[in-house]
Structures are given as C-alpha cells and as structure tokens.
Amino acid sequence: MRLPSASVIGLITTTSAFNLPSPKHLFSNPTDVSSNDFKIPTVHESAVQARRILQLESIGTLSTVFPTTPHATERRPSDVGGAPIGLMDYFGNCEPDTGNPTILAITIATSFKNVDAGSNITLSLRWHPQDSQWRSPASLPRFSLVGRLEDLTADDLKQNPLVPACYLKYHPDAVAWLPGNRIHESKWVRLVVEEVYWIGGFGDRAYIGWIPKEEWQSVTKEEIESIRLPGEKKGWAGWREWVGLGEAQEAFEL
C-alpha cells in the first residue's frame, strides 16, 4: 500500500486545522442561486467592497501593452511588440469622491511610455488582510480597473491642493520623485475608471463579474466607511464612530 507523501499529509492537516469550506464554484457564480448555501453579495455591495480596498491599499499592478514600433531611446527585443506587461506601481485614493486613483507617473517608466505610445491601461489590486489569520488567497477579493490616464492640470491641483500630501501619506518615499525633482521627470495623473472587473472570492459565496461604471461611481463615503473587509483590524470606524454610531460592520468572511 502506498502511503501519502509528507506534502499531501501536510496539506490535509492544514486544511483540517482551518476547517475550510469546500468551494463549489471558483471563477464563476452558480446558475441556480436558490440552491446555494451562501448569500452572494449584490453588484453594488461588491462595488462598496472594491472602493474600500481602493481606500486601504496603495500598491497594485499596472498592465499595458508594448507598441509594435521601436522606441526612440530604449533598446527593446524585437518580438515584444503587442505583448502585455504588468509592473508594480504606487497609487493613492486622493480623489475619493470620484473613485479614480491618483498616480505619480514617472515618464521614463515602461508603463507610462507604453501609454504615451497608445496603449490602454489597467490597475489590478487585491486585498491583503491585516491580521495574522491564514486565509486562502483565492478566497480574497481582487479586481482590475480598466481605464485611461488623464493629467492633473494646474487647475485640478489648485482645486484639490491636498493631492500631494494625500499621496505622500500613502507613500512617504515618493517625496524624492515629486514633480520638479532632480532625478526623473514626473507628473500627477489620474486613472479614469471606465470598466471594473471584480472577483470577490469563491464563486459560490462572492460576486464574480463586471461592475458597471455607474455603480462604481455611485458608492458613497458613508457606504465605504460602513463595512470592514475580512481580516481588517478593528479600530477607527471613520465618521460613524466620530458621531457616536458605533463600530462599522465587518464584511462577511469569504
């Protein structure tokens, strides 16, 4: 009789220890909702969760496509034209009423050179729990914002002068790359969200699919402050706690 390998035994032990529910759907929602064991959040509830993640996270992946024409100053392999590339970058939720993340674009960086050459762009991010409890990464929410970059004009920064301070609160080290620095040319841009693709977790207990732009934009500050994500540490509950309405509700565990 062949005994299970040590790695398999370890996996079984770990799974049993955490008593993980067995997901019935990984990357799609069930067709018969009435037979499902979990209440799947609505599209709007999923949009609220995504907007809270946008508020709490600050690092994501920018995905662009290499142009098919050679770059004037950069030596690239001849066969990368048309190929996508995803690179880590900073962002900040510094225009929170709009849902459009703020980015400090270093113009020499590949993502922004590709955009200047005509590429579209997406920002992908995922929720990182703040506690020490183990969770399957596949069970946690993640999403992609599909859109376009738009420069923040002098008038934009005059109307919202706290954008740089907001961004530096997320990324103190970025002070060295602010516009006018001696290292690289940079500028403030916003990613204007045009489409949102959301994977809330396993498909039998979380919504998976597109979130309309109108739904994304309709989320209010009060809704964002009213929930807590899985593994989010309890503490300051935003405006609700300040006005004496108690702690925010924690989002369901996926």
Number of C-alpha atoms within 10 A of each C-alpha: 3 4 7 9 8 9 9 11 12 12 11 11 12 12 13 11 9 11 9 11 9 9 12 15 14 17 17 16 19 17 9 7 12 9 8 14 10 13 13 20 16 12 19 16 18 23 27 25 24 29 23 22 22 24 17 15 17 17 18 19 19 23 22 24 22 23 19 13 11 14 13 6 6 9 8 11 8 9 9 15 14 13 11 14 15 17 14 14 17 19 25 26 25 22 15 16 12 15 23 24 23 26 22 20 24 19 16 12 13 18 25 18 19 21 19 13 14 13 18 16 22 22 24 21 21 21 22 17 16 12 11 7 9 9 15 9 13 14 18 21 25 21 22 22 23 19 18 16 22 13 14 17 12 11 9 11 13 11 10 13 12 13 20 19 13 16 21 15 12 18 15 11 10 14 13 12 17 20 17 11 11 9 11 15 14 17 17 20 19 23 21 17 21 15 17 22 16 23 24 27 24 23 22 24 24 29 26 26 18 15 20 15 15 11 15 23 17 14 21 16 15 12 15 21 21 20 20 20 23 20 19 16 12 14 9 13 17 16 16 15 15 11 8 8 10 13 19 20 13 15 15 13 13 20
